[in-house]
């Protein structure tokens, strides 16, 4: 039996990059956006493995949904569904403060935990938030494999997201329960600071070494 498509909510840089990587590996995706016609041509260019519908249509079609919108919109989407019916909801967002000045949520909670609090019946997993869209579209580096931490309270959901991240070339690491997002979101700010503010460039990435 064919698995449902990966639903990607949002068709910006991150959503498009992840879709491109998944389709290249033989996965099917469906975008969910408020105005499908606006992105129809861009989605068609990804090939037959990609489709598009409204946000509600994409949620209904998938059993794994990736939030690839700004954090403020992601929280609203999470809240808007009365029952996520045990779907895996991947939070690829960061609760960024205006001007990339920091995070609007942190220390005693995280953006992912706040999403989980309002996403009734969802298995929330934090992933795809610690590097840039360019690295998601093409994760290959001659010098190593890009580190991609993954956390969530449901072990089966974590394992599935780790498998997807590994499929598209990341060194995906199980970081335990969803509270770990309190560390992963500031880690994303480290990438933003070094890649953008310090001028390392958006193809900058972190790799893991272990003895």
C-alpha positions as CSV (number, residue, x, y, z in Angstrom):
1,X,0.0,0.0,0.0
2,X,1.3,3.4,-0.9
3,X,2.1,5.8,1.9
4,X,0.2,9.1,1.9
5,X,2.2,12.1,0.6
6,X,4.2,14.3,2.9
7,X,2.2,17.4,3.5
8,X,4.2,20.6,3.5
9,X,2.3,23.7,4.9
10,X,3.9,26.7,3.3
11,X,5.6,27.1,-0.1
12,X,8.4,29.5,0.9
13,X,12.1,28.8,0.8
14,X,12.1,26.1,3.4
15,X,9.0,24.3,2.1
16,X,10.2,24.4,-1.5
17,X,13.7,23.2,-0.5
18,X,12.4,20.2,1.5
19,X,9.9,19.3,-1.3
20,X,12.7,19.4,-3.9
21,X,14.9,17.1,-1.7
22,X,12.0,14.6,-1.0
23,X,10.8,14.4,-4.6
24,X,14.4,13.8,-5.7
25,X,14.4,10.7,-3.5
26,X,11.1,9.4,-4.8
27,X,8.8,10.7,-2.1
28,X,5.5,12.4,-3.0
29,X,4.6,15.7,-1.4
30,X,1.5,18.0,-1.3
31,X,1.8,21.6,-0.4
32,X,-0.9,23.3,1.6
33,X,-1.3,27.0,1.2
34,X,-4.1,29.6,1.4
35,X,-3.9,30.4,-2.3
36,X,-2.9,27.3,-4.3
37,X,-3.0,29.2,-7.7
38,X,-0.3,31.5,-6.6
39,X,2.2,28.7,-6.3
40,X,0.9,26.3,-8.9
41,X,3.6,26.9,-11.5
42,X,6.5,26.6,-9.0
43,X,5.0,23.3,-7.7
44,X,4.5,21.9,-11.2
45,X,8.2,22.6,-11.9
46,X,9.1,20.1,-9.2
47,X,7.6,17.3,-11.3
48,X,4.8,14.7,-10.9
49,X,5.8,13.9,-7.3
50,X,4.5,17.2,-6.1
51,X,0.9,18.5,-5.8
52,X,-0.8,21.5,-4.2
53,X,-4.0,22.3,-2.4
54,X,-5.4,24.4,0.4
55,X,-4.0,24.0,3.8
56,X,-7.0,22.0,4.9
57,X,-6.7,19.7,1.8
58,X,-3.0,19.0,2.5
59,X,-3.6,18.2,6.1
60,X,-6.4,15.8,5.1
61,X,-4.2,14.1,2.5
62,X,-1.1,13.4,4.7
63,X,-0.3,11.5,7.9
64,X,3.0,13.5,8.3
65,X,2.7,17.2,8.0
66,X,5.6,19.7,8.0
67,X,5.0,23.2,9.3
68,X,7.2,25.3,7.0
69,X,5.6,28.7,7.7
70,X,6.6,31.5,10.0
71,X,6.1,30.5,13.6
72,X,3.1,32.8,14.2
73,X,1.3,31.2,11.3
74,X,2.3,27.7,12.4
75,X,0.8,28.1,15.8
76,X,-2.4,29.3,14.3
77,X,-2.6,26.3,12.0
78,X,-1.9,23.9,14.9
79,X,-4.7,25.4,16.8
80,X,-7.2,25.5,13.9
81,X,-7.5,21.7,13.6
82,X,-10.0,20.2,16.1
83,X,-8.3,16.8,16.1
84,X,-5.0,15.9,14.4
85,X,-5.9,12.3,14.8
86,X,-2.4,11.0,15.7
87,X,-0.8,12.6,12.7
88,X,2.9,13.5,12.9
89,X,3.3,17.2,12.9
90,X,6.9,18.3,12.2
91,X,7.7,21.8,13.5
92,X,10.4,23.3,11.1
93,X,9.9,26.8,12.5
94,X,11.7,29.0,14.9
95,X,9.9,31.7,17.0
96,X,12.1,34.5,15.7
97,X,11.9,38.0,17.2
98,X,11.7,40.9,14.8
99,X,14.9,41.7,12.9
100,X,16.4,38.3,13.9
101,X,17.1,39.8,17.2
102,X,16.6,36.5,19.1
103,X,13.7,34.2,20.0
104,X,10.3,35.2,21.2
105,X,9.9,32.0,23.2
106,X,12.5,30.2,25.2
107,X,14.2,29.1,28.4
108,X,11.2,27.5,30.2
109,X,9.4,26.5,27.0
110,X,9.9,26.4,23.2
111,X,8.0,27.2,20.0
112,X,7.6,23.4,19.5
113,X,6.1,22.9,22.9
114,X,3.7,25.8,22.4
115,X,2.6,24.3,19.1
116,X,2.2,20.9,20.8
117,X,0.1,22.5,23.5
118,X,-2.5,23.7,21.0
119,X,-2.2,20.8,18.4
120,X,-4.8,18.5,19.8
121,X,-4.1,14.9,19.0
122,X,-0.8,15.5,17.1
123,X,2.5,13.9,17.6
124,X,4.8,16.9,17.4
125,X,8.4,16.5,16.3
126,X,11.0,19.3,16.0
127,X,13.2,19.0,13.0
128,X,14.5,20.9,9.9
129,X,14.9,24.1,11.9
130,X,18.7,24.3,12.5
131,X,20.1,25.1,9.0
132,X,19.1,27.1,6.0
133,X,16.9,26.3,3.0
134,X,19.9,26.0,0.7
135,X,21.3,23.1,2.8
136,X,17.9,21.4,2.9
137,X,17.6,21.5,-0.9
138,X,21.2,20.1,-1.3
139,X,22.7,18.7,1.9
140,X,25.8,17.3,0.2
141,X,29.2,18.6,1.5
142,X,32.5,17.1,0.5
143,X,33.8,17.6,4.0
144,X,31.1,15.9,6.0
145,X,27.4,15.4,6.6
146,X,25.2,18.1,8.0
147,X,24.0,17.6,11.6
148,X,20.2,17.5,11.9
149,X,18.9,17.1,15.5
150,X,15.4,15.7,15.9
151,X,13.2,15.7,19.1
152,X,9.7,14.7,20.1
153,X,7.8,12.9,22.8
154,X,6.7,10.0,20.5
155,X,9.5,7.6,19.7
156,X,7.8,6.2,16.6
157,X,7.2,9.7,15.2
158,X,10.8,10.7,15.9
159,X,12.1,7.6,14.1
160,X,10.0,8.3,11.0
161,X,11.3,11.9,10.8
162,X,14.9,10.8,11.4
163,X,14.4,8.3,8.5
164,X,13.2,11.1,6.3
165,X,16.0,13.5,7.3
166,X,18.5,10.7,6.7
167,X,17.0,9.9,3.3
168,X,17.7,13.5,2.1
169,X,21.3,13.3,3.3
170,X,21.4,14.6,6.8
171,X,23.2,13.2,9.8
172,X,19.9,12.9,11.7
173,X,20.3,12.4,15.5
174,X,17.7,11.4,18.0
175,X,17.8,14.1,20.7
176,X,15.0,12.7,22.9
177,X,11.8,14.4,24.1
178,X,10.2,17.6,22.8
179,X,11.6,19.7,25.7
180,X,15.0,19.4,23.8
181,X,13.5,22.0,21.4
182,X,14.4,24.5,24.1
183,X,18.0,24.0,23.0
184,X,17.5,23.4,19.3
185,X,15.8,26.7,18.7
186,X,18.7,28.7,20.2
187,X,21.0,26.4,18.2
188,X,19.2,27.6,15.1
189,X,19.9,31.2,16.2
190,X,23.6,30.2,16.2
191,X,23.4,29.2,12.6
192,X,21.5,32.5,11.7
193,X,24.1,34.6,13.6
194,X,27.1,32.9,11.9
195,X,25.6,32.4,8.4
196,X,23.9,35.7,8.1
197,X,25.1,38.3,10.6
198,X,28.7,37.2,10.6
199,X,28.8,36.6,6.8
200,X,29.7,33.0,6.7
201,X,27.0,32.5,4.0
202,X,23.9,30.5,3.8
203,X,25.8,27.4,2.7
204,X,27.4,27.3,6.1
205,X,26.5,24.2,8.2
206,X,27.4,22.3,11.3
207,X,28.7,18.7,11.2
208,X,29.0,16.2,14.1
209,X,32.2,14.4,15.0
210,X,32.3,11.5,17.5
211,X,35.2,9.3,18.7
